[in-house]
């Protein structure tokens, strides 16, 4: 949390990338290895939208996500298209979530535009059915039956798919060339690293931010 505080801009909304160490995070990081040129596990297992906050404490900053292990359970996810609202506090354990990055979209993408897109996403399952993605990934991480890696079938991680759709609705192509519903944290990470020129040529402005990746999975 101390590291993030030094890079936090409370008047902006950020994309939070996290790399966890528990069993679910392990399986999610392994699942994304085929997107990397060296086929090693991803640094990242989750991505969420960090809201702007007037509070003095970063831990209470609002978070919008579709977690595979929500703190308060799933309830009836269909009503909100799987979207969960919480605070950053639940990710404050640096031993459980040692890898972290905060990415900011260009200033032209206003917080109000993103929040409006989040609200619409919750009401428009016809655009992307995040509940379907949620079920596919729960089957995979729980090892249910013959459930394979959903990414190989073009089914992205639900929270990443949400962010793709929300950013697109706000006028920014988060991962150029990739279908929104097929996204994942690694795809967002790779786009942030390598697609600067594309965004500048399209006069969108590029992604900025900072990262800390101390943890590697054994290979």
C-alpha positions as CSV (number, residue, x, y, z in Angstrom):
1,X,0.0,0.0,0.0
2,X,2.9,2.4,0.7
3,X,4.3,1.8,-2.8
4,X,1.0,2.5,-4.4
5,X,0.5,5.6,-2.3
6,X,3.5,7.2,-4.0
7,X,2.0,6.6,-7.5
8,X,-1.7,7.2,-6.7
9,X,-3.5,10.1,-8.3
10,X,-6.8,10.4,-6.3
11,X,-8.4,12.7,-8.9
12,X,-8.1,10.1,-11.6
13,X,-9.3,6.5,-12.2
14,X,-6.6,3.9,-12.6
15,X,-6.3,0.4,-13.8
16,X,-4.9,-1.8,-11.0
17,X,-3.0,-4.9,-12.0
18,X,-2.3,-7.5,-9.2
19,X,-0.3,-10.7,-9.1
20,X,-1.2,-13.0,-6.3
21,X,0.3,-16.1,-4.7
22,X,-2.6,-18.3,-3.6
23,X,-3.8,-21.3,-5.6
24,X,-6.4,-19.5,-7.7
25,X,-3.9,-16.7,-8.5
26,X,-1.3,-19.4,-9.4
27,X,-3.7,-21.1,-11.9
28,X,-4.7,-17.7,-13.4
29,X,-1.1,-16.7,-13.9
30,X,-0.2,-20.0,-15.5
31,X,-3.3,-19.8,-17.8
32,X,-1.9,-16.6,-19.4
33,X,1.6,-18.0,-20.1
34,X,0.8,-18.7,-23.8
35,X,0.4,-15.0,-24.4
36,X,4.1,-14.4,-23.4
37,X,6.9,-14.9,-25.9
38,X,8.9,-17.0,-23.4
39,X,5.9,-19.0,-22.2
40,X,6.6,-18.2,-18.6
41,X,3.7,-17.5,-16.2
42,X,2.2,-14.0,-16.1
43,X,3.1,-11.6,-13.4
44,X,-0.6,-10.8,-13.1
45,X,-3.7,-12.7,-11.9
46,X,-6.3,-9.9,-11.6
47,X,-7.2,-6.5,-12.8
48,X,-9.6,-3.9,-11.5
49,X,-10.7,-0.3,-11.9
50,X,-9.6,1.9,-9.1
51,X,-12.0,4.8,-8.7
52,X,-11.2,8.4,-7.9
53,X,-11.4,9.3,-4.2
54,X,-11.6,12.3,-2.0
55,X,-10.7,10.3,1.1
56,X,-7.3,10.7,2.8
57,X,-6.7,6.9,2.9
58,X,-5.9,4.9,-0.2
59,X,-7.3,1.8,1.5
60,X,-10.8,3.2,1.2
61,X,-10.6,4.1,-2.5
62,X,-13.4,2.4,-4.4
63,X,-12.7,-0.6,-6.6
64,X,-14.8,-2.0,-9.5
65,X,-14.0,-5.5,-10.5
66,X,-15.2,-9.1,-11.2
67,X,-13.2,-11.2,-8.8
68,X,-13.3,-15.0,-8.9
69,X,-13.1,-14.9,-5.1
70,X,-15.2,-11.9,-3.9
71,X,-14.9,-11.0,-0.3
72,X,-18.7,-11.0,0.3
73,X,-19.5,-13.9,-2.0
74,X,-21.2,-13.8,-5.4
75,X,-24.8,-13.2,-4.4
76,X,-26.8,-13.1,-7.6
77,X,-24.3,-11.8,-10.1
78,X,-26.7,-11.6,-13.0
79,X,-28.3,-8.4,-11.7
80,X,-25.0,-6.5,-12.0
81,X,-23.4,-8.5,-14.9
82,X,-21.0,-9.8,-12.3
83,X,-19.6,-6.4,-11.3
84,X,-18.5,-6.1,-7.7
85,X,-17.8,-2.9,-5.8
86,X,-15.4,-2.8,-2.9
87,X,-12.4,-1.0,-1.6
88,X,-8.6,-1.4,-2.2
89,X,-8.1,-2.5,1.4
90,X,-8.7,-6.2,0.6
91,X,-5.6,-6.2,-1.6
92,X,-3.3,-4.6,1.0
93,X,-1.5,-7.8,2.0
94,X,1.8,-7.5,0.1
95,X,2.7,-11.2,0.8
96,X,-0.5,-12.4,-0.9
97,X,-0.3,-9.8,-3.6
98,X,3.4,-9.0,-4.1
99,X,3.1,-7.8,-7.8
100,X,1.3,-4.5,-8.4
101,X,0.9,-2.0,-11.2
102,X,-1.2,1.2,-11.6
103,X,-1.9,2.3,-15.1
104,X,-3.6,5.6,-16.1
105,X,-5.5,6.2,-19.3
106,X,-4.9,9.5,-21.1
107,X,-6.4,12.7,-19.5
108,X,-9.0,12.8,-22.3
109,X,-10.6,9.8,-20.7
110,X,-12.5,11.4,-17.9
111,X,-13.6,9.6,-14.7
112,X,-17.2,10.5,-15.4
113,X,-17.0,8.8,-18.8
114,X,-15.6,5.6,-17.2
115,X,-18.2,5.5,-14.4
116,X,-21.0,6.0,-16.9
117,X,-19.6,3.1,-18.9
118,X,-19.4,0.9,-15.7
119,X,-23.0,1.6,-15.0
120,X,-24.0,0.7,-18.6
121,X,-21.9,-2.4,-18.5
122,X,-23.9,-3.7,-15.5
123,X,-27.1,-3.3,-17.4
124,X,-26.1,-4.6,-20.9
125,X,-25.3,-8.3,-20.7
126,X,-26.2,-8.4,-24.4
127,X,-22.9,-6.6,-25.1
128,X,-20.7,-9.0,-23.0
129,X,-22.1,-11.6,-20.7
130,X,-19.6,-11.4,-17.9
131,X,-21.6,-14.1,-16.0
132,X,-20.8,-16.6,-18.7
133,X,-17.1,-15.7,-18.5
134,X,-17.3,-16.0,-14.7
135,X,-18.7,-19.5,-14.8
136,X,-16.1,-20.6,-17.4
137,X,-13.2,-19.4,-15.2
138,X,-14.6,-20.7,-12.0
139,X,-14.8,-24.1,-13.6
140,X,-11.1,-23.8,-14.7
141,X,-9.7,-22.6,-11.4
142,X,-11.7,-25.1,-9.4
143,X,-10.7,-27.9,-11.6
144,X,-14.3,-28.9,-12.4
145,X,-14.7,-31.9,-14.7
146,X,-12.8,-31.4,-18.0
147,X,-12.8,-27.6,-17.8
148,X,-9.8,-26.3,-19.7
149,X,-8.1,-22.9,-20.1
150,X,-10.9,-20.6,-21.2
151,X,-8.4,-18.3,-23.0
152,X,-7.8,-21.0,-25.5
153,X,-11.5,-20.8,-26.4
154,X,-11.5,-17.0,-26.7
155,X,-13.1,-16.5,-23.3
156,X,-11.2,-13.8,-21.4
157,X,-11.0,-13.2,-17.7
158,X,-14.2,-11.4,-16.6
159,X,-12.7,-8.4,-14.9
160,X,-10.3,-7.8,-17.8
161,X,-13.2,-8.1,-20.3
162,X,-15.2,-5.5,-18.2
163,X,-12.3,-3.1,-18.3
164,X,-11.8,-3.5,-22.0
165,X,-15.5,-2.8,-22.6
166,X,-15.6,0.2,-20.2
167,X,-12.5,1.8,-21.7
168,X,-13.8,1.2,-25.2
169,X,-17.1,2.9,-24.3
170,X,-15.1,5.8,-23.0
171,X,-13.3,6.1,-26.3
172,X,-10.0,4.3,-25.6
173,X,-8.9,1.0,-27.2
174,X,-7.2,-0.7,-24.3
175,X,-5.7,-3.7,-26.2
176,X,-5.8,-2.9,-30.0
177,X,-6.6,-5.8,-32.2
178,X,-8.0,-8.0,-29.4
179,X,-11.7,-8.7,-28.9
180,X,-13.0,-7.3,-25.6
181,X,-14.4,-10.6,-24.3
182,X,-11.1,-12.4,-24.9
183,X,-9.0,-10.1,-22.7
184,X,-6.9,-10.8,-19.6
185,X,-4.5,-9.0,-17.3
186,X,-1.4,-10.1,-19.4
187,X,-3.0,-8.7,-22.6
188,X,-3.6,-5.3,-20.9
189,X,0.0,-5.3,-19.5
190,X,1.5,-6.1,-22.9
191,X,-0.6,-3.4,-24.6
192,X,0.5,-0.8,-22.0
193,X,4.1,-1.7,-22.6
194,X,4.2,-1.9,-26.4
195,X,1.4,0.1,-28.0
196,X,2.4,3.6,-27.2
197,X,3.1,4.6,-30.9
198,X,-0.3,3.3,-32.0
199,X,-2.2,5.4,-29.4
200,X,-0.1,8.5,-30.2
201,X,-0.7,8.1,-34.0
202,X,-4.4,7.8,-33.3
203,X,-4.2,10.9,-31.1
204,X,-5.6,9.0,-28.1
205,X,-2.7,9.6,-25.9
206,X,-0.7,6.7,-24.3
207,X,-1.1,4.8,-21.1
208,X,1.2,5.9,-18.2
209,X,1.9,4.3,-14.8
210,X,4.3,2.4,-12.6
211,X,4.8,-1.2,-11.6
212,X,6.5,-3.4,-9.1
213,X,7.0,-7.1,-9.9
214,X,9.2,-8.8,-7.2
215,X,7.5,-12.2,-7.4
216,X,8.1,-14.8,-10.1
217,X,6.5,-18.2,-10.3
218,X,9.0,-21.1,-10.6
219,X,9.4,-22.4,-14.2
